[in-house]
Amino acid sequence: MASYVIFTDAAVDMPVEDFRKYDIRVIPMDFMLGEESISYTPDSPERDAICRRLYAAEREGKDVHTSQIPPYRYIKHWEKELKAGNDLLYIAFSSGLSTTFENAKAAAEELREKYPERQIRLVDSKAATSGQGVFVEAAGINRDEKGMDLEANAVWLEAHVPNLCHRFTVGDLNYLHKGGRVSAATALIGGMLEIKPCMIIDDEGCLQVVAKATGKKMAMRNLIKAYQQEAGIEDEVPKLIFITHSANDEDANLLAEKVRAVVDPDTRIEVMLQSPIIGAHTGPWFVSLCGWGKHRMSK
C-alpha cells in the first residue's frame, strides 16, 4: 500500500513542533502588509515574529490584505509527492470563508488526470486557525498512531467535521464591519459601549454572531460556558484544546487558566498566536477557544 502525505494550508494554527512530529506539510499563503508582500507558513521558525509584527501594524492602523492560494501553487507542492509515489490527503481552510478549497479541487482534478494511479483526497474542514489545527492534528494521530490508511482517515475526518467547535471574540468591531459582518452603526456603538461579540464557525463553515458581551470579562465567561455546554463526545477524539490570540497574551493565558479548571485533567491545552491569514480579518484583541464537542457551538 502506498504511503500518503498530509497537507494543509497556512490558515491553520497548531504548535510548531507538531508539524514536525506528524510530518504535516503546509501550502504557503500570502498577505500584504502595507506595500510589502509576505509569504507565510505556520511551521516557520519566524512564525511568532511575523504574527507579532502584523498585530503591531494593525494596532497602528496599517492595512493588511490576504489572497487565495492559486491552483498552480497546489500543483507545485503536490506534484513532487505524486511523482515520488505518495498519495495525498489535503485538509483545507473552510470553504465558507474562502475560495481556496475550490482552487484546491481544480488543482486536484488536473493532477488526477496526470497521475491516475495515485489517490488525492480533499477534506473541507469547515474550520480555520486553531480549529483547523485541532483537525489536522487528529489526522496526523490517525495515520501515525492509529495506522489509518488514506481513505479511512478521510472518512473519519469528514464524519467529525460537525464535532469541531469554535468560539471566539474580538475587541474591535471595525474589522468585522470591513468584512461585512456587522453594520457601520453597530461597529460604532459597539466600540463606544465596549461590546464584544461572541462568534462561532457554523455547520457551513461561515461566521455567525451568537452572543454579545459587555466587556472582556463577560466575553471570556461566555467562551468557557459555551465550551462546557458542548464538551463531551462519545467517539474517541484527541483531548485537545487550542487557544489562539492576536498578541494579547494576557487574555489568552487567563482564558487557558480558567479552562484548565473545568476540563478533564488529561486534556492538552495549547496557547499560540493566531495566523496572520485570519488575523488580517479579525484584527487585534482576538481570542479563540477550539476543541471537540457534541456538535458545533451553534447556540
C-alpha positions as CSV (number, residue, x, y, z in Angstrom):
1,M,0.0,0.0,0.0
2,A,1.4,3.4,-1.0
3,S,2.2,5.9,1.8
4,Y,0.4,9.2,2.0
5,V,1.3,12.7,2.9
6,I,-0.9,15.1,4.9
7,F,-1.1,18.6,3.6
8,T,-2.9,21.7,5.0
9,D,-2.7,25.4,4.3
10,A,-1.4,28.5,6.2
11,A,-4.7,29.4,7.7
12,V,-4.0,26.7,10.3
13,D,-2.7,27.2,13.8
14,M,-1.0,24.4,15.8
15,P,2.2,24.1,17.7
16,V,5.3,24.3,15.5
17,E,6.7,21.1,16.9
18,D,3.5,19.2,16.0
19,F,4.0,19.9,12.3
20,R,7.4,18.1,12.6
21,K,6.1,15.3,14.8
22,Y,3.3,14.3,12.4
23,D,5.2,15.5,9.2
24,I,2.4,17.9,8.2
25,R,3.2,19.8,5.0
26,V,1.8,23.3,4.6
27,I,0.9,25.2,1.5
28,P,2.0,28.8,2.0
29,M,-0.4,31.7,1.8
30,D,0.4,35.4,1.1
31,F,-0.6,38.6,2.8
32,M,0.1,42.3,2.1
33,L,1.4,44.4,5.0
34,G,1.2,47.9,3.5
35,E,3.1,47.6,0.3
36,E,5.1,44.5,1.4
37,S,4.1,41.0,0.3
38,I,4.8,38.3,2.8
39,S,4.6,34.5,2.2
40,Y,3.6,32.8,5.4
41,T,3.7,29.2,6.8
42,P,2.9,28.4,10.4
43,D,5.7,25.8,10.7
44,S,8.4,28.5,10.1
45,P,10.8,29.4,12.9
46,E,9.9,33.1,12.1
47,R,6.2,32.5,12.7
48,D,5.8,34.3,16.0
49,A,7.9,37.3,14.9
50,I,5.7,37.6,11.7
51,C,2.5,37.4,13.7
52,R,3.5,39.9,16.3
53,R,4.7,42.3,13.6
54,L,1.3,42.0,11.9
55,Y,-0.7,42.7,15.0
56,A,1.5,45.6,16.0
57,A,0.9,47.1,12.5
58,E,-2.9,46.6,12.9
59,R,-2.8,48.4,16.2
60,E,-1.1,51.3,14.4
61,G,-3.9,51.3,11.8
62,K,-2.0,49.9,8.9
63,D,-3.9,48.0,6.1
64,V,-3.5,44.2,5.7
65,H,-4.8,42.2,2.9
66,T,-4.8,38.5,2.1
67,S,-5.0,36.4,-1.1
68,Q,-6.2,32.9,-2.0
69,I,-3.9,30.0,-2.9
70,P,-3.9,29.8,-6.7
71,P,-4.2,26.3,-8.3
72,Y,-0.6,26.4,-9.6
73,R,0.7,26.5,-6.1
74,Y,-1.1,23.4,-5.1
75,I,0.2,21.7,-8.2
76,K,3.8,22.8,-7.4
77,H,3.7,21.3,-3.9
78,W,1.7,18.2,-4.6
79,E,3.2,17.0,-7.9
80,K,6.6,16.2,-6.4
81,E,4.9,13.9,-3.9
82,L,2.9,12.2,-6.5
83,K,6.0,11.6,-8.6
84,A,7.6,10.0,-5.6
85,G,4.7,7.5,-5.4
86,N,2.9,9.1,-2.5
87,D,-0.8,9.6,-2.2
88,L,-2.2,12.9,-0.7
89,L,-4.6,13.9,2.0
90,Y,-5.3,17.7,2.0
91,I,-7.2,19.3,4.9
92,A,-8.5,22.7,3.7
93,F,-9.4,26.1,5.3
94,S,-13.2,26.4,5.4
95,S,-14.9,26.8,2.0
96,G,-17.4,29.0,3.8
97,L,-14.7,31.6,4.4
98,S,-12.6,31.3,1.3
99,T,-12.5,30.1,-2.3
100,T,-9.2,28.4,-1.6
101,F,-10.9,25.0,-1.4
102,E,-12.3,25.4,-4.9
103,N,-8.8,26.2,-6.2
104,A,-7.6,23.0,-4.5
105,K,-10.3,21.0,-6.2
106,A,-9.3,22.4,-9.6
107,A,-5.6,21.5,-9.0
108,A,-6.6,18.0,-7.8
109,E,-8.6,17.3,-10.9
110,E,-5.7,18.3,-13.1
111,L,-3.3,16.1,-11.2
112,R,-5.6,13.1,-11.2
113,E,-5.6,13.1,-15.0
114,K,-1.8,13.2,-15.0
115,Y,-1.4,10.6,-12.2
116,P,-4.4,8.3,-12.4
117,E,-2.7,5.7,-10.3
118,R,-2.4,8.0,-7.2
119,Q,-5.1,9.0,-4.7
120,I,-5.8,12.6,-3.9
121,R,-8.3,13.1,-1.1
122,L,-9.5,16.6,-0.1
123,V,-11.4,17.3,3.1
124,D,-13.1,20.7,3.8
125,S,-12.5,21.2,7.5
126,K,-15.2,24.0,7.7
127,A,-12.7,25.4,10.1
128,A,-9.9,27.9,10.4
129,T,-7.0,28.9,12.7
130,S,-6.8,26.7,15.8
131,G,-10.0,24.7,15.0
132,Q,-8.3,23.7,11.7
133,G,-5.2,22.9,13.8
134,V,-7.1,20.5,16.1
135,F,-8.5,18.8,13.0
136,V,-5.1,18.5,11.3
137,E,-3.5,17.1,14.4
138,A,-6.2,14.5,14.6
139,A,-5.4,13.4,11.0
140,G,-1.7,13.0,12.0
141,I,-2.7,10.9,15.0
142,N,-5.0,8.8,12.9
143,R,-2.2,8.0,10.4
144,D,0.8,7.7,12.7
145,E,-0.6,6.4,15.9
146,K,-3.7,4.5,14.8
147,G,-2.5,3.3,11.5
148,M,-5.4,4.5,9.4
149,D,-5.0,4.4,5.7
150,L,-5.8,7.3,3.5
151,E,-9.5,6.6,2.8
152,A,-10.2,5.6,6.4
153,N,-8.6,8.8,7.7
154,A,-10.5,11.0,5.2
155,V,-13.8,9.3,6.1
156,W,-13.2,9.7,9.8
157,L,-12.4,13.4,9.4
158,E,-15.5,14.1,7.2
159,A,-17.6,12.3,9.9
160,H,-16.2,14.5,12.6
161,V,-16.4,17.9,11.0
162,P,-19.6,18.6,13.0
163,N,-17.8,17.9,16.2
164,L,-15.2,20.6,15.7
165,C,-16.2,23.5,17.9
166,H,-15.0,27.1,17.6
167,R,-15.8,30.1,19.9
168,F,-14.1,33.4,19.7
169,T,-14.4,37.1,20.5
170,V,-12.9,40.2,19.0
171,G,-12.0,43.5,20.5
172,D,-12.6,45.8,17.6
173,L,-15.9,45.6,15.7
174,N,-14.5,47.7,12.9
175,Y,-12.6,44.8,11.4
176,L,-15.9,42.8,11.3
177,H,-17.5,45.8,9.6
178,K,-14.8,45.9,6.9
179,G,-15.6,42.2,6.3
180,G,-19.3,42.9,6.0
181,R,-20.1,41.0,9.3
182,V,-21.7,44.0,11.2
183,S,-23.1,47.3,10.1
184,A,-21.2,50.6,10.5
185,A,-23.7,51.7,13.2
186,T,-23.2,48.5,15.2
187,A,-19.4,48.9,15.0
188,L,-19.6,52.5,16.2
189,I,-22.0,51.9,19.0
190,G,-20.3,48.6,20.0
191,G,-16.9,50.4,20.3
192,M,-18.4,53.1,22.5
193,L,-20.1,50.6,24.7
194,E,-17.2,48.0,24.7
195,I,-19.5,45.3,23.2
196,K,-17.6,42.1,22.5
197,P,-19.4,39.8,20.0
198,C,-19.1,36.1,20.7
199,M,-18.9,34.3,17.4
200,I,-18.7,30.8,16.0
201,I,-17.9,29.0,12.8
202,D,-21.1,27.2,12.0
203,D,-22.0,24.0,10.2
204,E,-21.4,25.6,6.8
205,G,-18.0,26.9,7.8
206,C,-19.3,30.5,8.0
207,L,-19.0,33.1,10.8
208,Q,-22.0,33.7,13.0
209,V,-22.5,36.1,15.9
210,V,-24.3,34.1,18.6
211,A,-24.0,36.4,21.7
212,K,-22.8,39.9,22.7
213,A,-21.0,40.6,25.9
214,T,-20.4,44.0,27.6
215,G,-16.7,44.0,28.4
216,K,-13.8,41.5,28.1
217,K,-14.5,39.6,31.3
218,M,-18.1,38.7,30.3
219,A,-16.9,37.7,26.8
220,M,-14.4,35.3,28.4
221,R,-17.1,33.8,30.6
222,N,-19.2,33.2,27.5
223,L,-16.4,31.3,25.8
224,I,-15.9,29.0,28.8
225,K,-19.7,28.5,29.4
226,A,-20.2,27.5,25.7
227,Y,-17.3,25.1,25.8
228,Q,-18.8,23.4,28.9
229,Q,-22.2,23.1,27.2
230,E,-20.8,21.5,24.1
231,A,-17.9,19.4,25.6
232,G,-18.1,15.7,25.5
233,I,-18.3,13.3,22.6
234,E,-18.8,9.5,22.8
235,D,-16.4,8.8,19.9
236,E,-12.7,8.7,20.6
237,V,-11.1,12.0,19.7
238,P,-7.8,13.6,20.9
239,K,-8.2,15.5,24.1
240,L,-7.0,18.8,22.7
241,I,-7.9,22.5,23.2
242,F,-6.1,25.1,21.2
243,I,-6.4,28.8,22.2
244,T,-5.2,31.4,19.8
245,H,-4.8,35.1,20.1
246,S,-3.7,38.2,18.3
247,A,-0.7,39.1,20.5
248,N,-2.9,39.7,23.6
249,D,-1.0,37.2,25.7
250,E,-2.5,38.1,29.0
251,D,-6.1,37.5,27.9
252,A,-5.2,34.2,26.2
253,N,-3.3,32.9,29.2
254,L,-6.1,33.9,31.6
255,L,-8.6,32.0,29.4
256,A,-6.3,28.9,29.4
257,E,-6.1,29.1,33.2
258,K,-9.9,29.2,33.6
259,V,-10.4,26.4,31.0
260,R,-8.0,24.1,32.9
261,A,-10.2,24.5,36.0
262,V,-13.2,23.0,34.2
263,V,-11.9,20.3,31.8
264,D,-10.6,16.8,32.1
265,P,-7.1,17.0,33.6
266,D,-5.8,14.8,30.8
267,T,-6.8,17.5,28.3
268,R,-3.8,19.1,26.5
269,I,-4.2,22.9,26.3
270,E,-2.0,24.9,23.9
271,V,-1.9,28.7,23.6
272,M,-0.5,30.2,20.4
273,L,-0.5,33.3,18.2
274,Q,-3.2,33.3,15.5
275,S,-2.3,33.0,11.8
276,P,-2.0,36.4,10.1
277,I,-4.1,35.0,7.3
278,I,-7.1,35.0,9.7
279,G,-5.8,37.9,11.9
280,A,-6.0,40.2,8.9
281,H,-9.8,39.9,9.1
282,T,-10.4,39.6,12.8
283,G,-8.0,42.4,13.9
284,P,-6.0,42.7,17.2
285,W,-7.5,41.8,20.6
286,F,-8.9,38.5,19.2
287,V,-9.0,35.3,21.3
288,S,-10.5,31.9,20.5
289,L,-11.2,28.6,22.1
290,C,-11.3,25.5,19.9
291,G,-11.8,21.8,20.6
292,W,-14.0,18.8,20.2
293,G,-17.7,18.7,21.2
294,K,-21.0,17.0,20.7
295,H,-21.7,19.4,17.8
296,R,-20.5,22.8,16.6
297,M,-21.1,25.5,19.1
298,S,-24.2,26.8,17.3
299,K,-26.3,28.1,20.2
